Amino acid sequence: MTTSIISIQSQVVHGHVGNSAAVLPMQAQGLNVAAVPTTLLSNHPGFETMRGRVLEPELVGDLLRGVEERGLIETSRYIVSGYLGSRANGEVVAAFVKRARQLNPDITYICDPVMGDANLGVFVSDQVVECICDELVPLADLLTPNQFEVGLIAGSQLSRWRELETAVLKIQEQRGARFVVTGCTLSDTPDGSLENIVFEDKSCTRLTSPRLPMVPVGTGDLYTGLLTANLARDLTLVEAARRAAAIVLDILGRTMAEGEHEMQLASVIETLGPACKEPSE
């Protein structure tokens, strides 16, 4: 059995964030996923209580060593990382990516630099921010930050298109990674819309989607999972980004129709499948 994607993210019992948001959409498109947790939590921190814990770096490292021992690096096309939980876990991920590239030079590392958003601000420690910016961003082939996270990487908050473009191009000059900047609401973004902006090969494509009156937790994790799955099906980056946004919009629309606040991810089965039919846009 070929493992297409190694996904290193948080895992929750209730709700859909991290691997609990990303893995099902990948599998629904016929891909095999090795899901490695960085946390085991009852739910995301948006609830009044939360049980479980961030996993120790020794355990995360041990699980990744098992991934390596099973030969999954050689059979995978992508490594995805998301919420880390601690700086030490980030260092473990960085070491794993370096080892993976020695074993499989063709593997692509997709880094979702989960650090915060415009609504909540920074929700990880300063040490995690430093680890992501200093160790993981330089390793990434593709980065999927939101607008707020690009500001953290660049060192300044960005509200205008030229500010965002300049910041991303500067990072690309230093690092060489492609970008999909998600959930952008810039000063010239049309009212009632948000943008996912693709930067590759010194060009950019601004993809506009309707902005729904809800902000469920985990949409960025879901988006990166869908984007990765689309790339694994050999779509171009722009096509993969456009289709991922359409599927997220479909799932959020179903969630709103059911009167729920947590993403109703089971509906992804109706939207996706082995045939990978196109969602309604």
DRENDRENKOL-379025 format. One record per atom (N, C-alpha, C): residue number from 1; atom name; x, y negated, z negated. Coordinates in steps of 0.05 Angstrom, whole numbers. Atoms other than C-alpha are relative to their C-alpha. Layout:
N
NODE  pos  site      xx      yy      zz
NODE  NUM    CA       X       Y       Z
...
//
This chain:
281
NODE  pos  site      xx      yy      zz
NODE    1     N      17      24       0
NODE    1    CA       0       0       0
NODE    1     C      18     -25       0
NODE    2     N     -15      25      -2
NODE    2    CA      28     -68      20
NODE    2     C     -12     -21     -18
NODE    3     N       8      22      16
NODE    3    CA      25    -123     -31
NODE    3     C       6     -26      15
NODE    4     N      -4      25     -16
NODE    4    CA      14    -189       6
NODE    4     C       9     -23     -17
NODE    5     N      -3      24      17
NODE    5    CA      16    -238     -53
NODE    5     C       7       8     -28
NODE    6     N      -6      -1      29
NODE    6    CA      49    -241    -122
NODE    6     C      -9     -26     -12
NODE    7     N      12      24      11
NODE    7    CA       8    -290    -163
NODE    7     C       5      -2     -30
NODE    8     N      -9       3      28
NODE    8    CA      36    -316    -229
NODE    8     C     -15     -24     -12
NODE    9     N      16      22      10
NODE    9    CA     -16    -356    -267
NODE    9     C     -14       8     -26
NODE   10     N      15      -6      24
NODE   10    CA     -61    -360    -328
NODE   10     C     -23      20       7
NODE   11     N      22     -18      -2
NODE   11    CA    -116    -309    -340
NODE   11     C     -19      -5     -23
NODE   12     N      20       5      21
NODE   12    CA    -182    -320    -378
NODE   12     C     -21      22       1
NODE   13     N      22     -20       2
NODE   13    CA    -239    -275    -401
NODE   13     C     -25     -12      12
NODE   14     N      24      14      -9
NODE   14    CA    -294    -326    -387
NODE   14     C       7     -24      17
NODE   15     N      -6      22     -18
NODE   15    CA    -295    -375    -330
NODE   15     C      20       7      21
NODE   16     N     -18      -6     -23
NODE   16    CA    -250    -381    -270
NODE   16     C      21     -22       3
NODE   17     N     -24      17      -4
NODE   17    CA    -182    -414    -275
NODE   17     C      24      19       5
NODE   18     N     -24     -16      -4
NODE   18    CA    -113    -390    -255
NODE   18     C      -5      25      17
NODE   19     N       5     -25     -15
NODE   19    CA    -112    -318    -231
NODE   19     C     -29       8       0
NODE   20     N      29      -7       2
NODE   20    CA    -184    -311    -254
NODE   20     C     -16     -16      21
NODE   21     N      13      14     -23
NODE   21    CA    -201    -361    -198
NODE   21     C      12       8      27
NODE   22     N     -14      -3     -25
NODE   22    CA    -149    -344    -146
NODE   22     C       0      29      12
NODE   23     N      -4     -27     -10
NODE   23    CA    -146    -268    -142
NODE   23     C     -23      11      16
NODE   24     N      23     -11     -14
NODE   24    CA    -217    -250    -122
NODE   24     C      -2     -10      29
NODE   25     N       1       9     -27
NODE   25    CA    -218    -295     -61
NODE   25     C      22      12      18
NODE   26     N     -21     -13     -16
NODE   26    CA    -152    -265     -38
NODE   26     C      -8      28       6
NODE   27     N       8     -28      -5
NODE   27    CA    -178    -194     -47
NODE   27     C     -24       2      19
NODE   28     N      23       0     -17
NODE   28    CA    -243    -212     -13
NODE   28     C       7      -3      30
NODE   29     N     -10       3     -28
NODE   29    CA    -202    -227      50
NODE   29     C      18      24       7
NODE   30     N     -14     -25      -7
NODE   30    CA    -172    -157      48
NODE   30     C      30       0      -7
NODE   31     N     -28       2       8
NODE   31    CA    -106    -177      15
NODE   31     C       5      14     -26
NODE   32     N      -8     -13      26
NODE   32    CA     -70    -138     -40
NODE   32     C      16     -20     -16
NODE   33     N     -11      21      17
NODE   33    CA     -50    -181     -99
NODE   33     C      12      13     -25
NODE   34     N     -11      -7      25
NODE   34    CA      -2    -168    -156
NODE   34     C      -3     -24     -18
NODE   35     N       7      22      18
NODE   35    CA     -31    -213    -211
NODE   35     C      15       2     -26
NODE   36     N     -16       1      24
NODE   36    CA      18    -231    -266
NODE   36     C      -9     -23     -18
NODE   37     N      11      22      17
NODE   37    CA     -11    -270    -326
NODE   37     C      22     -15     -14
NODE   38     N     -17      16      18
NODE   38    CA      24    -327    -362
NODE   38     C     -14      -6     -26
NODE   39     N      16       2      24
NODE   39    CA     -33    -332    -412
NODE   39     C     -21      21       0
NODE   40     N      24     -16       3
NODE   40    CA     -88    -288    -439
NODE   40     C     -18     -15     -19
NODE   41     N      17      17      16
NODE   41    CA    -143    -333    -464
NODE   41     C     -30       7       3
NODE   42     N      28      -6      -2
NODE   42    CA    -217    -326    -479
NODE   42     C     -14     -18      21
NODE   43     N      12      20     -18
NODE   43    CA    -233    -388    -437
NODE   43     C      20     -23       4
NODE   44     N     -17      24      -3
NODE   44    CA    -202    -453    -412
NODE   44     C      -4     -19     -23
NODE   45     N       1      17      24
NODE   45    CA    -189    -509    -462
NODE   45     C     -24     -20       0
NODE   46     N      22      18       0
NODE   46    CA    -252    -547    -441
NODE   46     C     -23       7     -19
NODE   47     N      21      -8      19
NODE   47    CA    -294    -509    -492
NODE   47     C       9      -8     -28
NODE   48     N      -6       9      27
NODE   48    CA    -299    -525    -566
NODE   48     C      19      20     -14
NODE   49     N     -19     -19      12
NODE   49    CA    -260    -461    -584
NODE   49     C      14      15      23
NODE   50     N     -16     -16     -19
NODE   50    CA    -207    -420    -548
NODE   50     C      16      21     -16
NODE   51     N     -15     -22      13
NODE   51    CA    -178    -352    -568
NODE   51     C      21      10      19
NODE   52     N     -22     -10     -16
NODE   52    CA    -117    -316    -544
NODE   52     C      25     -17      -2
NODE   53     N     -25      15       3
NODE   53    CA     -49    -345    -530
NODE   53     C      15      -1      27
NODE   54     N     -20       0     -22
NODE   54    CA       5    -365    -481
NODE   54     C      18      24      -4
NODE   55     N     -16     -23       3
NODE   55    CA      45    -303    -467
NODE   55     C      30      -7      -4
NODE   56     N     -29       4       5
NODE   56    CA     117    -298    -491
NODE   56     C      16       3      26
NODE   57     N     -16      -3     -24
NODE   57    CA     169    -308    -437
NODE   57     C      13      27       4
NODE   58     N     -11     -27      -2
NODE   58    CA     198    -240    -454
NODE   58     C     -20      19      13
NODE   59     N      21     -17     -11
NODE   59    CA     132    -208    -436
NODE   59     C      -4      -6      30
NODE   60     N       4       8     -28
NODE   60    CA     122    -248    -372
NODE   60     C      24      10      17
NODE   61     N     -24      -9     -14
NODE   61    CA     194    -232    -352
NODE   61     C       0      30       4
NODE   62     N       1     -29      -2
NODE   62    CA     183    -158    -367
NODE   62     C     -20       9      21
NODE   63     N      20      -6     -20
NODE   63    CA     120    -157    -324
NODE   63     C      12      -5      28
NODE   64     N     -12       6     -26
NODE   64    CA     158    -190    -267
NODE   64     C      22      20       7
NODE   65     N     -19     -21      -5
NODE   65    CA     214    -140    -275
NODE   65     C     -13      25      10
NODE   66     N      15     -23     -10
NODE   66    CA     162     -86    -266
NODE   66     C      -9      -3      28
NODE   67     N       7       6     -27
NODE   67    CA     138    -120    -203
NODE   67     C      23       6      19
NODE   68     N     -24      -4     -15
NODE   68    CA     209    -118    -178
NODE   68     C       6      30       2
NODE   69     N      -7     -28       0
NODE   69    CA     219     -45    -198
NODE   69     C     -19      17      18
NODE   70     N      19     -14     -17
NODE   70    CA     157     -24    -160
NODE   70     C       4      -7      30
NODE   71     N      -6       7     -27
NODE   71    CA     186     -54     -97
NODE   71     C     -20     -20      13
NODE   72     N      21      18     -10
NODE   72    CA     131    -106     -91
NODE   72     C      11     -25      13
NODE   73     N     -12      24     -12
NODE   73    CA     178    -163     -74
NODE   73     C       5       5      30
NODE   74     N      -7      -6     -27
NODE   74    CA     200    -129     -10
NODE   74     C     -25       2      18
NODE   75     N      24      -4     -16
NODE   75    CA     128    -116      12
NODE   75     C     -19     -25      -1
NODE   76     N      17      24       3
NODE   76    CA     101    -186      -5
NODE   76     C       9     -22      19
NODE   77     N      -6      24     -17
NODE   77    CA      97    -248      39
NODE   77     C       0     -25     -16
NODE   78     N       2      25      15
NODE   78    CA      81    -298     -15
NODE   78     C       3       4     -30
NODE   79     N       1       3      29
NODE   79    CA      95    -316     -88
NODE   79     C     -15     -26      -5
NODE   80     N      15      24       8
NODE   80    CA      45    -364    -119
NODE   80     C       4      -4     -30
NODE   81     N       0       6      29
NODE   81    CA      55    -398    -187
NODE   81     C     -19     -23      -6
NODE   82     N      19      20       8
NODE   82    CA       5    -439    -225
NODE   82     C       6      -9     -29
NODE   83     N      -3       9      28
NODE   83    CA      -7    -455    -299
NODE   83     C      20      18     -14
NODE   84     N     -22     -15      12
NODE   84    CA      55    -434    -339
NODE   84     C      -4       5     -29
NODE   85     N       4      -3      29
NODE   85    CA      37    -446    -412
NODE   85     C      23      -9     -16
NODE   86     N     -24       8      15
NODE   86    CA     109    -461    -433
NODE   86     C      23      -4      20
NODE   87     N     -24       4     -16
NODE   87    CA     175    -485    -406
NODE   87     C      15      26       4
NODE   88     N     -14     -25      -3
NODE   88    CA     205    -417    -420
NODE   88     C     -12      18      22
NODE   89     N      13     -16     -21
NODE   89    CA     154    -384    -375
NODE   89     C       7     -12      27
NODE   90     N      -9      12     -25
NODE   90    CA     172    -434    -321
NODE   90     C      28       8       8
NODE   91     N     -28      -9      -5
NODE   91    CA     245    -415    -327
NODE   91     C       0      29       9
NODE   92     N       2     -28      -8
NODE   92    CA     226    -342    -321
NODE   92     C     -10       2      29
NODE   93     N      10       0     -28
NODE   93    CA     186    -357    -257
NODE   93     C      22      -9      19
NODE   94     N     -22      10     -17
NODE   94    CA     245    -397    -228
NODE   94     C      20      22       5
NODE   95     N     -19     -22      -3
NODE   95    CA     292    -339    -241
NODE   95     C     -11      22      18
NODE   96     N      13     -21     -17
NODE   96    CA     243    -290    -209
NODE   96     C       0      -8      29
NODE   97     N       1       9     -28
NODE   97    CA     235    -332    -146
NODE   97     C      28       2      12
NODE   98     N     -27      -2     -10
NODE   98    CA     311    -335    -139
NODE   98     C       8      29       6
NODE   99     N      -6     -29      -5
NODE   99    CA     317    -259    -146
NODE   99     C     -16      10      24
NODE  100     N      17      -9     -22
NODE  100    CA     259    -249     -98
NODE  100     C      12      -8      27
NODE  101     N     -11       9     -26
NODE  101    CA     293    -289     -44
NODE  101     C      25      16       7
NODE  102     N     -23     -17      -7
NODE  102    CA     355    -246     -50
NODE  102     C      -9      27      11
NODE  103     N      11     -26      -9
NODE  103    CA     313    -183     -40
NODE  103     C     -16      -3      26
NODE  104     N      18       4     -23
NODE  104    CA     266    -213      12
NODE  104     C       2     -29       9
NODE  105     N      -4      28      -9
NODE  105    CA     292    -276      47
NODE  105     C     -23     -13      14
NODE  106     N      23      11     -14
NODE  106    CA     227    -283      85
NODE  106     C     -23      -7     -18
NODE  107     N      23       6      18
NODE  107    CA     183    -290      24
NODE  107     C      -3     -30      -3
NODE  108     N       7      28       2
NODE  108    CA     148    -357      17
NODE  108     C     -10      -6     -29
NODE  109     N       8       8      27
NODE  109    CA     142    -391     -51
NODE  109     C     -19     -24       1
NODE  110     N      20      22       1
NODE  110    CA      79    -433     -61
NODE  110     C      -4      -8     -29
NODE  111     N       1      10      28
NODE  111    CA      81    -476    -124
NODE  111     C     -24     -19      -3
NODE  112     N      21      18       9
NODE  112    CA      17    -505    -152
NODE  112     C       9     -12     -26
NODE  113     N     -13      11      24
NODE  113    CA      49    -553    -202
NODE  113     C     -21     -10     -20
NODE  114     N      23       6      18
NODE  114    CA      -7    -551    -254
NODE  114     C      11     -16     -24
NODE  115     N      -9      17      21
NODE  115    CA       7    -610    -300
NODE  115     C     -22     -18     -11
NODE  116     N      21      18       9
NODE  116    CA     -56    -653    -304
NODE  116     C     -17      -9      24
NODE  117     N      17      11     -21
NODE  117    CA    -108    -691    -265
NODE  117     C      -9     -28      -9
NODE  118     N       8      27       6
NODE  118    CA    -139    -760    -261
NODE  118     C     -20      -3     -22
NODE  119     N      20       1      21
NODE  119    CA    -195    -743    -309
NODE  119     C      11       4     -28
NODE  120     N     -11      -8      26
NODE  120    CA    -155    -711    -365
NODE  120     C      28     -11      -6
NODE  121     N     -28       8       4
NODE  121    CA     -86    -740    -354
NODE  121     C      18      24      -1
NODE  122     N     -19     -23       3
NODE  122    CA     -26    -696    -370
NODE  122     C     -10      19     -21
NODE  123     N      10     -20      20
NODE  123    CA     -49    -632    -405
NODE  123     C      20      22      -5
NODE  124     N     -21     -19       8
NODE  124    CA      17    -595    -411
NODE  124     C      22     -16     -14
NODE  125     N     -21      14      15
NODE  125    CA      78    -611    -453
NODE  125     C      20     -14      19
NODE  126     N     -21      13     -15
NODE  126    CA     134    -657    -430
NODE  126     C      20      20      10
NODE  127     N     -20     -20      -8
NODE  127    CA     179    -596    -428
NODE  127     C      -9      15      25
NODE  128     N      10     -13     -23
NODE  128    CA     133    -562    -378
NODE  128     C       2     -18      25
NODE  129     N      -2      19     -22
NODE  129    CA     130    -624    -334
NODE  129     C      29      -1      10
NODE  130     N     -29       1      -7
NODE  130    CA     207    -627    -335
NODE  130     C       8      25      15
NODE  131     N      -7     -26     -13
NODE  131    CA     212    -553    -317
NODE  131     C     -11       1      29
NODE  132     N      12      -1     -26
NODE  132    CA     164    -559    -259
NODE  132     C      14     -19      19
NODE  133     N     -13      19     -17
NODE  133    CA     196    -622    -231
NODE  133     C      29       6       6
NODE  134     N     -29      -4      -4
NODE  134    CA     268    -601    -241
NODE  134     C       7      27      10
NODE  135     N      -7     -27      -7
NODE  135    CA     266    -526    -229
NODE  135     C     -18      13      21
NODE  136     N      18     -13     -19
NODE  136    CA     204    -504    -191
NODE  136     C      -4     -15      25
NODE  137     N       4      16     -25
NODE  137    CA     192    -561    -143
NODE  137     C      23       3      19
NODE  138     N     -23      -3     -19
NODE  138    CA     263    -555    -114
NODE  138     C       0      28      13
NODE  139     N       0     -27     -12
NODE  139    CA     250    -480    -101
NODE  139     C     -23       4      20
NODE  140     N      25      -5     -14
NODE  140    CA     182    -488     -68
NODE  140     C       3      -4      31
NODE  141     N       3       3     -29
NODE  141    CA     169    -477       6
NODE  141     C     -25     -16       6
NODE  142     N      26      14      -3
NODE  142    CA      98    -505      -2
NODE  142     C      -9      -8     -28
NODE  143     N      10      10      25
NODE  143    CA      71    -549     -58
NODE  143     C     -29      -8       4
NODE  144     N      28       7      -2
NODE  144    CA      -3    -559     -73
NODE  144     C      -9     -16     -24
NODE  145     N       8      17      22
NODE  145    CA      -7    -615    -124
NODE  145     C     -26     -15       6
NODE  146     N      21      20      -4
NODE  146    CA     -67    -659    -135
NODE  146     C      13     -28       1
NODE  147     N     -11      27      -2
NODE  147    CA     -59    -734    -127
NODE  147     C      14      -9     -25
NODE  148     N     -12       7      26
NODE  148    CA     -44    -744    -201
NODE  148     C      27      13      -3
NODE  149     N     -25     -15       3
NODE  149    CA      10    -690    -200
NODE  149     C      22     -10      19
NODE  150     N     -20      12     -17
NODE  150    CA      45    -721    -140
NODE  150     C      12     -24     -14
NODE  151     N     -11      22      15
NODE  151    CA      51    -783    -183
NODE  151     C      19       8     -21
NODE  152     N     -18     -10      21
NODE  152    CA      83    -743    -239
NODE  152     C      27       8      13
NODE  153     N     -24      -9     -14
NODE  153    CA     133    -713    -190
NODE  153     C      16     -24       9
NODE  154     N     -13      24     -11
NODE  154    CA     148    -781    -159
NODE  154     C       8     -20     -21
NODE  155     N      -7      19      21
NODE  155    CA     150    -818    -224
NODE  155     C     -16     -25      -1
NODE  156     N      18      23       1
NODE  156    CA      94    -867    -210
NODE  156     C     -28       8      10
NODE  157     N      27      -7      -9
NODE  157    CA      18    -864    -202
NODE  157     C      -6     -13      27
NODE  158     N       4       7     -28
NODE  158    CA      -8    -870    -131
NODE  158     C     -29      -3       5
NODE  159     N      28       5      -6
NODE  159    CA     -74    -901    -110
NODE  159     C      -5      -8      29
NODE  160     N       3       9     -28
NODE  160    CA     -61    -925     -39
NODE  160     C      14      21      18
NODE  161     N     -10     -19     -19
NODE  161    CA     -47    -884      23
NODE  161     C      30      -3       4
NODE  162     N     -28       4      -5
NODE  162    CA      20    -916      37
NODE  162     C      18       8     -23
NODE  163     N     -15      -9      23
NODE  163    CA      43    -903     -34
NODE  163     C       3      30      -1
NODE  164     N      -1     -29       0
NODE  164    CA      24    -830     -30
NODE  164     C      18      11      22
NODE  165     N     -16      -9     -23
NODE  165    CA      55    -821      39
NODE  165     C      29      -4      -5
NODE  166     N     -28       5       6
NODE  166    CA     120    -854      18
NODE  166     C      11      19     -21
NODE  167     N     -10     -17      21
NODE  167    CA     125    -813     -45
NODE  167     C       4      29      10
NODE  168     N      -2     -28     -10
NODE  168    CA     112    -746     -10
NODE  168     C      23       2      20
NODE  169     N     -22      -1     -19
NODE  169    CA     160    -762      47
NODE  169     C      27      -1     -13
NODE  170     N     -25       1      14
NODE  170    CA     214    -780      -2
NODE  170     C       6      27     -13
NODE  171     N      -4     -27      13
NODE  171    CA     204    -714     -40
NODE  171     C       8      20      22
NODE  172     N      -7     -19     -22
NODE  172    CA     206    -677      27
NODE  172     C      28      -4       9
NODE  173     N     -27       4      -8
NODE  173    CA     271    -710      45
NODE  173     C      20      13     -19
NODE  174     N     -17     -11      21
NODE  174    CA     301    -686     -20
NODE  174     C      -2      30      -2
NODE  175     N       6     -28       5
NODE  175    CA     268    -617     -23
NODE  175     C      -6      16      25
NODE  176     N       6     -14     -24
NODE  176    CA     244    -599      46
NODE  176     C     -26      15       0
NODE  177     N      25     -16       2
NODE  177    CA     178    -568      23
NODE  177     C     -23     -14      16
NODE  178     N      25      10     -11
NODE  178    CA     112    -575      59
NODE  178     C     -19      -6     -24
NODE  179     N      19       8      21
NODE  179    CA      54    -606      19
NODE  179     C     -28       3      10
NODE  180     N      29       5      -3
NODE  180    CA     -21    -600      14
NODE  180     C      -8     -14     -26
NODE  181     N       8      16      24
NODE  181    CA     -43    -656     -34
NODE  181     C     -30       1      -2
NODE  182     N      29      -7       2
NODE  182    CA    -112    -638     -60
NODE  182     C     -15     -21     -15
NODE  183     N      19      16      16
NODE  183    CA    -172    -677     -85
NODE  183     C       7     -30      -1
NODE  184     N      -8      28       0
NODE  184    CA    -147    -746     -64
NODE  184     C     -24     -19       3
NODE  185     N      19      23      -3
NODE  185    CA    -190    -808     -74
NODE  185     C      17     -25       0
NODE  186     N     -17      24      -4
NODE  186    CA    -147    -864     -46
NODE  186     C     -17     -24       5
NODE  187     N      15      25      -3
NODE  187    CA    -166    -936     -38
NODE  187     C     -16      -1      27
NODE  188     N      14       0     -26
NODE  188    CA    -186    -923      35
NODE  188     C     -15      26       6
NODE  189     N      16     -24      -3
NODE  189    CA    -219    -855      24
NODE  189     C     -29      -8       3
NODE  190     N      28       8      -3
NODE  190    CA    -291    -860      49
NODE  190     C     -16       6     -25
NODE  191     N      17      -4      23
NODE  191    CA    -343    -868      -5
NODE  191     C     -14      27       1
NODE  192     N      13     -26       1
NODE  192    CA    -372    -802     -28
NODE  192     C      16      23      11
NODE  193     N     -18     -20     -12
NODE  193    CA    -312    -764      -1
NODE  193     C      25       4     -17
NODE  194     N     -27      -4      10
NODE  194    CA    -246    -735     -23
NODE  194     C      16      12      23
NODE  195     N     -18      -9     -22
NODE  195    CA    -186    -715      19
NODE  195     C      20      21     -10
NODE  196     N     -23     -18       3
NODE  196    CA    -138    -657      23
NODE  196     C      19      -7      23
NODE  197     N     -18      12     -20
NODE  197    CA     -76    -683      59
NODE  197     C      24      18       4
NODE  198     N     -21     -19      -7
NODE  198    CA     -27    -638      95
NODE  198     C      24     -15      10
NODE  199     N     -26      11      -9
NODE  199    CA      46    -659     103
NODE  199     C      18      22       9
NODE  200     N     -20     -19     -10
NODE  200    CA      91    -618     148
NODE  200     C      13     -11      25
NODE  201     N     -15       8     -24
NODE  201    CA     144    -630     200
NODE  201     C      -2     -30       5
NODE  202     N       0      29      -2
NODE  202    CA     144    -705     186
NODE  202     C     -26     -11      11
NODE  203     N      26       9      -8
NODE  203    CA      71    -710     204
NODE  203     C     -20       5     -23
NODE  204     N      20      -5      20
NODE  204    CA       8    -713     162
NODE  204     C     -28       1      12
NODE  205     N      28      -3      -9
NODE  205    CA     -65    -694     171
NODE  205     C     -18      -4     -24
NODE  206     N      18       5      22
NODE  206    CA    -119    -723     126
NODE  206     C     -27      14       6
NODE  207     N      25     -16      -3
NODE  207    CA    -178    -675     118
NODE  207     C     -20     -10     -21
NODE  208     N      20      12      17
NODE  208    CA    -241    -706      89
NODE  208     C     -22      21      -6
NODE  209     N      22     -17       8
NODE  209    CA    -294    -667      50
NODE  209     C     -20     -16     -17
NODE  210     N      19      13      18
NODE  210    CA    -358    -688      14
NODE  210     C       9       4     -29
NODE  211     N      -5      -2      29
NODE  211    CA    -348    -703     -60
NODE  211     C     -26       5     -15
NODE  212     N      25      -7      14
NODE  212    CA    -400    -668    -102
NODE  212     C       0     -12     -28
NODE  213     N       1      12      27
NODE  213    CA    -425    -696    -168
NODE  213     C       5      20     -22
NODE  214     N      -8     -18      21
NODE  214    CA    -390    -643    -209
NODE  214     C      30       5       3
NODE  215     N     -29      -4       0
NODE  215    CA    -318    -629    -229
NODE  215     C       6      25     -17
NODE  216     N      -5     -24      16
NODE  216    CA    -314    -556    -252
NODE  216     C      30       6      -2
NODE  217     N     -28      -7       4
NODE  217    CA    -248    -531    -280
NODE  217     C       7      23      18
NODE  218     N     -10     -22     -16
NODE  218    CA    -207    -486    -234
NODE  218     C      -2      -3      29
NODE  219     N       3       2     -29
NODE  219    CA    -223    -514    -166
NODE  219     C      28      -1      14
NODE  220     N     -26       1     -12
NODE  220    CA    -149    -528    -153
NODE  220     C      13      28       2
NODE  221     N     -10     -28      -1
NODE  221    CA    -131    -456    -171
NODE  221     C     -13      16      22
NODE  222     N      15     -13     -21
NODE  222    CA    -186    -431    -126
NODE  222     C      10      -9      28
NODE  223     N      -9      11     -26
NODE  223    CA    -163    -476     -69
NODE  223     C      27      11       8
NODE  224     N     -26     -10      -7
NODE  224    CA     -91    -454     -73
NODE  224     C      -1      30       7
NODE  225     N       4     -28      -7
NODE  225    CA    -113    -381     -74
NODE  225     C     -11       4      28
NODE  226     N      12      -2     -27
NODE  226    CA    -156    -391     -12
NODE  226     C      20      -9      21
NODE  227     N     -20      10     -18
NODE  227    CA    -101    -431      22
NODE  227     C      21      22       6
NODE  228     N     -20     -21      -3
NODE  228    CA     -51    -375      10
NODE  228     C     -11      23      16
NODE  229     N      13     -22     -15
NODE  229    CA    -100    -322      35
NODE  229     C      -3      -7      29
NODE  230     N       2       8     -28
NODE  230    CA    -112    -362      98
NODE  230     C      26       0      14
NODE  231     N     -26      -1     -12
NODE  231    CA     -38    -369     111
NODE  231     C       8      29       5
NODE  232     N      -6     -28      -4
NODE  232    CA     -31    -294     101
NODE  232     C     -14      12      24
NODE  233     N      15      -8     -24
NODE  233    CA     -81    -287     157
NODE  233     C      10     -14      25
NODE  234     N     -15      13     -22
NODE  234    CA     -33    -328     201
NODE  234     C     -14     -24      11
NODE  235     N      10      25      -8
NODE  235    CA     -74    -391     204
NODE  235     C      22     -21      -3
NODE  236     N     -18      22       4
NODE  236    CA     -35    -456     212
NODE  236     C      -6     -13     -27
NODE  237     N       4      13      26
NODE  237    CA     -26    -498     150
NODE  237     C     -25     -18       0
NODE  238     N      24      18      -1
NODE  238    CA     -78    -549     173
NODE  238     C     -25      16       1
NODE  239     N      24     -17      -2
NODE  239    CA    -128    -495     192
NODE  239     C      -5      14     -27
NODE  240     N       3     -13      26
NODE  240    CA    -115    -459     126
NODE  240     C     -11     -19     -21
NODE  241     N      10      20      19
NODE  241    CA    -126    -523      86
NODE  241     C     -29      -8       6
NODE  242     N      27       7      -7
NODE  242    CA    -189    -541     124
NODE  242     C     -20      22      -8
NODE  243     N      18     -22       7
NODE  243    CA    -220    -473     115
NODE  243     C      -2       4     -30
NODE  244     N       1      -3      29
NODE  244    CA    -201    -469      41
NODE  244     C     -19     -21     -12
NODE  245     N      18      21      10
NODE  245    CA    -237    -536      29
NODE  245     C     -29       7       6
NODE  246     N      27      -7      -6
NODE  246    CA    -299    -511      65
NODE  246     C     -11      22     -18
NODE  247     N       9     -22      17
NODE  247    CA    -302    -448      23
NODE  247     C      -5     -10     -29
NODE  248     N       4      12      26
NODE  248    CA    -292    -487     -42
NODE  248     C     -26     -16      -1
NODE  249     N      25      16      -1
NODE  249    CA    -348    -534     -21
NODE  249     C     -25      18      -1
NODE  250     N      22     -19       0
NODE  250    CA    -393    -475      -7
NODE  250     C      -5      12     -28
NODE  251     N       3     -11      27
NODE  251    CA    -380    -444     -75
NODE  251     C     -10     -20     -20
NODE  252     N       9      21      19
NODE  252    CA    -390    -510    -112
NODE  252     C     -30      -6       6
NODE  253     N      28       4      -7
NODE  253    CA    -455    -520     -74
NODE  253     C     -18      21     -12
NODE  254     N      15     -22      12
NODE  254    CA    -480    -452     -97
NODE  254     C      -1      -3     -30
NODE  255     N      -1       4      29
NODE  255    CA    -457    -467    -168
NODE  255     C     -20     -21      -8
NODE  256     N      19      21       6
NODE  256    CA    -497    -532    -168
NODE  256     C     -29       9       3
NODE  257     N      27      -9      -5
NODE  257    CA    -558    -498    -139
NODE  257     C     -10      18     -22
NODE  258     N       7     -18      22
NODE  258    CA    -557    -448    -196
NODE  258     C       0     -14     -27
NODE  259     N       0      16      25
NODE  259    CA    -551    -504    -248
NODE  259     C      22       7     -19
NODE  260     N     -22      -8      17
NODE  260    CA    -485    -478    -274
NODE  260     C      22     -21      -1
NODE  261     N     -23      18       2
NODE  261    CA    -423    -516    -297
NODE  261     C      26      14       7
NODE  262     N     -23     -16      -7
NODE  262    CA    -372    -460    -289
NODE  262     C      -4      10      29
NODE  263     N       2      -9     -28
NODE  263    CA    -357    -440    -217
NODE  263     C     -12      28       1
NODE  264     N      12     -26      -4
NODE  264    CA    -400    -381    -195
NODE  264     C      15      14      21
NODE  265     N     -19     -10     -20
NODE  265    CA    -343    -345    -162
NODE  265     C     -10      26      13
NODE  266     N      11     -25     -13
NODE  266    CA    -383    -281    -149
NODE  266     C     -11      -6      27
NODE  267     N      11       7     -26
NODE  267    CA    -414    -319     -91
NODE  267     C      21       0      22
NODE  268     N     -21      -1     -21
NODE  268    CA    -347    -316     -56
NODE  268     C      -3      26      16
NODE  269     N       4     -24     -15
NODE  269    CA    -365    -245     -37
NODE  269     C     -19      -4      23
NODE  270     N      19       6     -21
NODE  270    CA    -423    -272       3
NODE  270     C      12     -18      22
NODE  271     N     -13      19     -19
NODE  271    CA    -378    -325      35
NODE  271     C      22      13      15
NODE  272     N     -23     -13     -12
NODE  272    CA    -319    -280      49
NODE  272     C      -4      30       2
NODE  273     N       1     -29      -2
NODE  273    CA    -306    -208      66
NODE  273     C      21       9      19
NODE  274     N     -20     -10     -19
NODE  274    CA    -262    -163     109
NODE  274     C      -1     -14      27
NODE  275     N       2      13     -26
NODE  275    CA    -290    -197     171
NODE  275     C       8     -29      -1
NODE  276     N      -9      28       4
NODE  276    CA    -272    -265     141
NODE  276     C     -16     -19      18
NODE  277     N      17      18     -16
NODE  277    CA    -331    -300     173
NODE  277     C       4     -29      -9
NODE  278     N      -4      28       6
NODE  278    CA    -327    -375     176
NODE  278     C     -23     -10     -18
NODE  279     N      21      11      16
NODE  279    CA    -365    -411     120
NODE  279     C     -14     -22      15
NODE  280     N      14      23     -11
NODE  280    CA    -418    -462     138
NODE  280     C      14     -25      -9
NODE  281     N     -15      24       7
NODE  281    CA    -385    -530     141
NODE  281     C     -19     -24       4
//
